[in-house]
Structure formats: C-alpha cells, structure tokens
C-alpha cells in the first residue's frame, strides 16, 4: 500500500469513527448543523441538533468507514 492510500485509509477511518461516535460534535463544527440564521443569541445557547441531522452524519460516517475499508482491502 502506498503512503497516499494509507493516509486516505487513516483519515477516512478517523472521520468515520468521529461521525459515528460524536455526531453532535461534527454538527457543531460544520455549517450543516446551524439551526438559526441570525447571530443574536448568546454563544453556546443553541439547542441540540435534530435527530434527522444526527442520523445523516452517522450515515456519512458509516460511508467513510466503508470507503476506508474498501481502500484498505483493495
């Protein structure tokens, strides 16, 4: 396995594991999880992410792990 493929496998597995283990953190770090367009509230007072958004992040995490596993085997 060349170094680029090994790096892709490592990064894909890490990102997939993060998405599966902590989807709320991934949503907070991305613009996808923003619930309100205005910036008038206090910092950190936004509510939890929707259940649908967390399942989308988990599905993307599983996809990342699947691609990483495919690259590792191929």
Helices and strands as residue ranges (DSSP letters): H 3-21, H 23-29, G 31-33, H 51-73
